[in-house]
Amino acid sequence: MAYVFDGRKFAKEKERALKRTVFSLQEKRITPTLVAILTGENPASKLYVALKKKAAERIGVKFKLIRLSKVSKEELIHLIKEYNQSNEVHGIMVQLPIEGINSRETTREILLSIDPKKDVDGESGSGNYPAATVRAILYAVIDAQSRGFLANWSEIIACVVGATGMVGSALVKELEAKSVRVIKCNTKTLDLTKELAYASLVVSCTGVESIIKKNMVKPGAVVIDVGSPKADVEESVREIASFITPVPGGIGPMTVVCLLENTVDAASLT
């Protein structure tokens, strides 16, 4: 049976360390401040933002929530640019999906309007910080390495399922920068079993429930499940993997704390 990574425990430990850093910044009269823009009434989006707000409050980060109904691209970009100019704001994030914006290109244009120094969620792929979800994934991989389940970066063969999405494409870039050999797949890949056959590291970020089956995974592989709100990885994969991140309780809580870590890092540079 696989070792099941405890993302909640990791997040709590990281929060304690961040709280100490925030206290040190506050002694210098710097309060890390994150602006979160939430559009529409999507229940999942409202939940995710509420979790981020609570975590921010626990460590002393000021969390300013901007709630909007349906908004145009131009209005949203104008709002973002206003906060770009504020010296009191260290991080800006837009909760996805954006109500009324269905185009991936338009979404990216909106995200790219965030000042790279304040793009703490990293979803644009052009900010100064790694995407919060990608940072969380890398922490999980490093934990698997520390426990002897994975070799050094250059010896890893990774299969990223969902490699063309925002998270997947950003992850591929980070892994390749570490000399990892990356096999890129998506939901339209004809033979996932064939592509996964030699992967010592499997990361699935498609949002398609149970797309990764037990018979697809190489015995002893490390499996990172970034599915939301349901798991991308079938429960039975635990019987063959060496290390797995669960849904819920894996990458999700780590992503929240990595967003805050990016925000604190941004504040530290002011």
VEXDONU-277580 format. One record per residue (C-alpha): chain; x, y, z. Coordinates in steps of 0.5 Angstrom, whole numbers, plus 500, padded with zeros to 3 digits. Layout:
- chain	c1	c2	c3
- A	X	Y	Z
...
//
This chain:
- chain	c1	c2	c3
- A	500	500	500
- A	502	507	498
- A	505	512	503
- A	499	517	504
- A	502	524	504
- A	498	529	509
- A	498	536	506
- A	494	538	512
- A	500	537	517
- A	505	540	512
- A	500	546	511
- A	500	547	519
- A	508	546	519
- A	509	551	514
- A	503	556	517
- A	507	556	523
- A	514	558	520
- A	510	564	516
- A	507	566	522
- A	514	568	525
- A	516	571	519
- A	510	575	518
- A	511	577	526
- A	518	580	524
- A	515	584	518
- A	510	587	522
- A	516	589	527
- A	519	593	521
- A	512	596	520
- A	510	591	514
- A	504	588	514
- A	503	583	508
- A	497	584	504
- A	493	580	499
- A	488	582	495
- A	483	577	492
- A	478	578	487
- A	472	573	487
- A	467	574	481
- A	460	571	481
- A	457	566	486
- A	460	559	484
- A	460	555	490
- A	467	552	490
- A	470	559	488
- A	467	562	494
- A	469	556	499
- A	476	556	496
- A	477	564	497
- A	474	563	504
- A	479	558	506
- A	485	562	503
- A	482	568	508
- A	482	564	514
- A	489	561	513
- A	491	568	512
- A	488	571	518
- A	491	565	522
- A	498	567	520
- A	497	575	520
- A	497	576	513
- A	491	582	511
- A	486	579	506
- A	482	584	502
- A	476	581	499
- A	473	584	493
- A	467	581	491
- A	464	582	484
- A	458	580	480
- A	459	579	472
- A	464	584	470
- A	468	585	463
- A	475	584	462
- A	476	592	461
- A	473	593	468
- A	477	587	471
- A	484	589	468
- A	482	597	471
- A	481	594	478
- A	487	590	478
- A	492	596	475
- A	489	600	481
- A	492	595	486
- A	498	594	482
- A	500	602	484
- A	498	601	491
- A	504	600	495
- A	500	597	501
- A	498	591	497
- A	504	586	496
- A	499	580	492
- A	494	580	488
- A	490	574	486
- A	484	573	481
- A	480	566	483
- A	478	562	477
- A	474	561	474
- A	472	568	472
- A	464	570	472
- A	462	571	464
- A	469	570	462
- A	469	563	458
- A	475	564	453
- A	482	562	456
- A	486	567	452
- A	482	572	455
- A	483	569	462
- A	490	569	461
- A	490	577	458
- A	487	579	465
- A	492	575	469
- A	497	578	465
- A	495	585	467
- A	497	583	475
- A	504	586	476
- A	509	580	476
- A	512	582	483
- A	505	582	486
- A	502	575	482
- A	503	571	488
- A	498	566	485
- A	502	565	479
- A	497	563	474
- A	499	567	469
- A	506	564	468
- A	509	570	468
- A	510	572	475
- A	516	573	479
- A	513	567	483
- A	512	560	482
- A	504	558	481
- A	502	556	488
- A	499	550	486
- A	506	548	482
- A	510	550	489
- A	505	545	493
- A	506	540	488
- A	514	541	488
- A	514	540	496
- A	510	534	495
- A	515	531	490
- A	521	533	495
- A	518	530	501
- A	517	523	496
- A	525	524	495
- A	526	525	502
- A	523	519	504
- A	527	515	498
- A	521	514	494
- A	524	518	488
- A	531	519	485
- A	534	525	484
- A	531	530	479
- A	535	528	473
- A	533	521	474
- A	526	522	474
- A	521	520	468
- A	515	524	470
- A	508	524	466
- A	504	530	467
- A	497	529	465
- A	493	535	464
- A	500	538	461
- A	496	543	457
- A	492	546	462
- A	495	552	466
- A	497	548	472
- A	500	543	468
- A	504	547	463
- A	507	551	469
- A	509	545	472
- A	512	542	466
- A	516	548	465
- A	519	547	472
- A	520	540	472
- A	524	541	465
- A	528	546	468
- A	530	541	474
- A	532	536	468
- A	526	532	469
- A	524	528	463
- A	517	530	462
- A	512	526	458
- A	506	531	456
- A	499	528	456
- A	492	530	457
- A	485	528	457
- A	485	527	449
- A	491	522	449
- A	489	516	446
- A	493	511	450
- A	494	513	457
- A	497	507	460
- A	502	506	454
- A	505	513	456
- A	504	512	464
- A	508	505	463
- A	515	508	465
- A	513	514	469
- A	516	514	476
- A	512	520	477
- A	505	521	475
- A	502	528	476
- A	495	529	474
- A	491	535	474
- A	485	534	469
- A	479	535	474
- A	477	529	471
- A	474	524	476
- A	478	517	476
- A	482	518	470
- A	488	515	473
- A	487	507	474
- A	491	502	478
- A	493	498	471
- A	496	505	468
- A	501	506	474
- A	508	503	474
- A	509	499	481
- A	512	504	486
- A	511	510	482
- A	510	517	486
- A	503	519	484
- A	501	527	485
- A	493	528	485
- A	491	535	483
- A	484	533	482
- A	479	538	484
- A	473	538	487
- A	474	530	486
- A	480	526	485
- A	483	525	478
- A	486	518	481
- A	482	512	483
- A	482	510	490
- A	485	503	488
- A	492	506	485
- A	494	506	493
- A	495	499	492
- A	501	499	487
- A	504	506	488
- A	509	508	493
- A	507	515	495
- A	500	518	493
- A	497	525	495
- A	490	524	497
- A	484	528	495
- A	482	532	499
- A	487	533	504
- A	493	533	499
- A	495	538	494
- A	489	543	496
- A	491	545	503
- A	498	546	501
- A	496	550	495
- A	493	555	500
- A	499	556	504
- A	504	556	498
- A	500	562	496
- A	501	565	502
- A	508	564	502
- A	509	567	496
- A	505	573	499
- A	510	574	505
- A	516	573	500
- A	513	579	496
- A	512	583	502
- A	519	581	504
- A	522	585	498
- A	519	591	499
//
